[in-house]
Amino acid sequence: MEYIKKENIVELSNPGVVSRQLLNPENSSSERVTITEVHLEPNAEQPRHTHEFSEQIWYAVKGTGTLLLADDKEIKFTAGDVVRFADKDVHGLKNDGESEFVYISVTSPPINFGYAYKEKK
């Protein structure tokens, strides 16, 4: 069993985005999954990107946003929705709502997302 105290949860951030690394290679010996809680302020965006060898599942917890997909496609993403991206699927997110957008991300196999953020706490 592993027990991760809140003091061991790292927060990564970019302007308007905070990513709480709930379970990742830095605080867990799990070789199967990374779990992240992501907060986006209104008008914040995670640009389109891909993960070469990992799939991701996102569960929208709070707010309304827009998924940014391949070929400039966009789909509304709101609290209660779930989306799965296979490895190499283009994906991103824009919070075009009026309040904070929060989602939980499950990534398998795990990724250390430190490379994608400017600040680490």
N, C-alpha and C positions, 0 to 999 in steps of 0.2 A: 504494500500500500504506500502511496505517496500522499502527503498532505502539504498543500502549498499555502502558506500564510500570505495575507495581503501585502506584507512588507516585501515579499519576494516576487511580486507581480510588477514587472517593468512596464513603464508607459513610454511609448515611442510617439513622437509627434512631428507633424508638418503643419504649416499654417492652416488652421481651421479643422484639423484632424488629430484625434488622439486615439492611439491603438494600444489597448491594455492586453499585454501578452499573458493571458491566464495560464496557459500550459504550453511550453515550448522547449526546445532543446537546451535552453539556458537554465531552466528551473525544474526540469523533469527528465527522467531517463526514458520516457516514452519514445519509441522508435516508429510509432504509427500515426501520430496526430499532433497538430498544433491547434489550440483553441484561442481565439482572439475576440475581444469585445471592442468594437470600433464606434467612435463618436464623431459625427460630422456636424459642424456648425452650419447654419443656413448659408447657402451659396458656396460652401466648401466642396471640393471635388477630389476624388481619387482618379487620376487619369487612366485611360485604357492601358492594359498591360496583359501579360500572359505568365503562366507558370509552366515551365518546360516539362516537369515530371510529377506535378502534384495536381490533384483535383481539389476543388473547394466547394463547400456548401455554405450559403449565407442564409441566416434567419433574421428577418427584419423584426426588431423588437419595438421600435418607437419611431414615428414620423412617416414622412413620404419623401421618396427620392426617385431618381431615374437611373436605371442601369444603362451603362455605356458599353455597347457591344460592337462586334466587328461590322465593317462596312457602314459605319456611322449610324447603325440601328440603335434605337433607344426604346426602353420599356419601363413603364411605371413600376415602382417597387415600394410597397407600403407595409406597415406593421402587420405581422401575421403571415406574410408571404415567405416562401422558401425558394431559393434558386440554387441549382448545382451547375458548376462549371467543370468540364472535363479538362485534363491537362491540355495545354496549348490553346484553350478557348480564350478569346479576347474578352476582357471584362474591366469595368470601372464603375464608378458611382458618382453622381452629383446630387447633393442635397438641394433641391429646388423648392423645398417646403419652407414654411415660415418658422419652424422650430427645429431643435436638435434632432438629428436622425441617428439611431443606434441600431447596429446589427451585430450578431454573433457569427463568426467565421470558423469553420472547421476545415482544416487543411490536412490532406493525407497523400503521400508521406509528409512528415513535418518539415516546415521551413522556418528558419530564423529570419524574421522580417526586418532586423536591424538595418540591413543594407538600404531599405526603401525610405527611411525616415531621417530627418536632420537632427532631431534632438532625442535624448534618451534620459529618463529619470528612474 
